[in-house]
Amino acid sequence: MKELRTQLLRLEHNATILEPNAEVRKKFMNHLEEYAGEFIENLDTDLSFRSDETKDPDRLKVNGQSKDLSEILHIFKEEVDLPGLNPASGGHLGYIPGGGIFATAMGDFIAAISNRYAGLYFGSPGAVRLENRVIDWMKDVCGYPSSALGNLTSGGSIANLIAITAARDHHEVEGAAVEKAVIYLSEQTHHCVHKAVRIAGLGKCHMRNIPLDANYNIRVDSLEEMINIDLKNGLKPFLVVASAGTTNIGNIDPLDKIADITEAHNLWFHVDAAYGGFFIMLDELKHKFKGMERSDSLVIDPHKGLFLAYGLGAVLIKNKAAMLKSHHYRASYLQDAVENDQEYSPADLSPELTKHFRGLRLWLPLQLYGVEVFQDALREKRGLCLYFLEGVRRMGFEIGPEPDLSVGIFRYNPINKDANEFNKILMKEIHKDGRVFLSSTIINEQIWIRVAVLSFRTHVSTVEKCFDMLEDCLERTKSLM
Ligand SMILES: *Cc1c(COP(=O)(O)O)cnc(C)c1O
């Protein structure tokens, strides 16, 4: 006993380093502040994209030795910050940009320090209430009833998985029913929905790509036709997936008309608004989302439309029973956890049990800034997209359909040369340049360059920097071909 005690005291002494004292904490914070400050101050002049330029990737190896924080941050900066795309940069105009407002870091910091157990109401009623109030706010924004359930996820992919699973369980698509079940979506549906279908064990369902109109929106007449044919053939349609802001070109499917059809046929209507959802907060764009409030489930990503750092998506589901059927579970070692029917626990609404207290990274900025500044920032992003497209049109580019939100497409049509080849080389030159990052896509076998404006750091000056870059890249491409 005495020997064990002595040994324990020695081990305790070794462990004290894990609880730095005030002086050491201050030193750590100074290093972090210096690192963060320098990172943010340099964003404006730094490149948005660099090809992989590692100095010595071995420095990232975990070799069990302890190092100085300043040395660690130095290695991090060179090996992680430098190579590849910089999503924190306002010049990130590719894919769907994120952002990383400072207040996300403040929320994460407090969440990590307090380490509240946000999975179960019993563990931290306050943390669960806080997350539920954030979800309530999102229900309100999206026109969902207060009786709907929601879950804060790590991102849109998991949020889509939760919704697809609920649709599956509500319609009892299991066993032999799987091979008769039909899911309707479009070729513009985000690929994570296909992944979710597979993970949910629905890989053998019939997947129907609904034809698109000239603006790449779902053709409602075709949807109706397909459903009728499938019904006639003894199949079981159960799910329609629409997008409120496709990733590729940012357009919104005709949600209201789709809702008419899903209601008439008693199908689950899922809307993926991971990218575009928060644009509903703008009065001038609200009408485009008409019908979203009629959906059965909805995915919306605060780490896109609210400019948070990566790590926050959300799913809203109207049918409580369906959502609980997939996820609610009581293990024997949780028998003390009192359930509360006013406050649902995240653990009952998602595959997760112990989880990051991620609601705080959204709750804090909403409390700190209010909502209007986010509306204005989204309004600015949409305006910048239109400003960008008008600028490239004047430079001689062909531009795609008028964007619904803040993603547009454009391409160059060279005289007597293959346009796809030209735009492919132009894209390579843009990545080589790196002042601003753009990405490309293929639509109807044509290569299009995309511009996606969604970083809170993108402003008029960024777009004009991009014009300069495009002029230079266009010159270089012409000389190369
Ligand atoms: C980004 C996106 C997703 C995937 O969300 P993640 O947060 O990247 O997991 C799904 N759907 C759409 C429309 C998206 O834009």
The ligand as an SDF file (V2000), in Angstrom:
LIG
                    3D

 15 15  0  0  0  0  0  0  0  0999 V2000
  -20.5640   20.8420  -49.4170 C   0  0  0  0  0  0  0  0  0  0  0  0
  -21.7930   20.1510  -49.7680 C   0  0  0  0  0  0  0  0  0  0  0  0
  -22.1080   18.9210  -49.2150 C   0  0  0  0  0  0  0  0  0  0  0  0
  -21.1740   18.1580  -48.3260 C   0  0  0  0  0  0  0  0  0  0  0  0
  -21.0270   18.8150  -47.1240 O   0  0  0  0  0  0  0  0  0  0  0  0
  -19.6750   18.6720  -46.2580 P   0  0  0  0  0  0  0  0  0  0  0  0
  -19.8810   19.6900  -45.2060 O   0  0  0  0  0  0  0  0  0  0  0  0
  -18.5410   18.9570  -47.1920 O   0  0  0  0  0  0  0  0  0  0  0  0
  -19.6200   17.2840  -45.7440 O   0  0  0  0  0  0  0  0  0  0  0  0
  -23.3330   18.3660  -49.5300 C   0  0  0  0  0  0  0  0  0  0  0  0
  -24.1720   18.9770  -50.3740 N   0  0  0  0  0  0  0  0  0  0  0  0
  -23.9010   20.1570  -50.9420 C   0  0  0  0  0  0  0  0  0  0  0  0
  -24.8880   20.7870  -51.8640 C   0  0  0  0  0  0  0  0  0  0  0  0
  -22.6930   20.7890  -50.6550 C   0  0  0  0  0  0  0  0  0  0  0  0
  -22.4050   21.9600  -51.2320 O   0  0  0  0  0  0  0  0  0  0  0  0
  1  2  1  0
  2  3  1  0
  2 14  2  0
  3  4  1  0
  3 10  2  0
  4  5  1  0
  5  6  1  0
  6  7  2  0
  6  8  1  0
  6  9  1  0
 10 11  1  0
 11 12  2  0
 12 13  1  0
 12 14  1  0
 14 15  1  0
M  END
$$$$
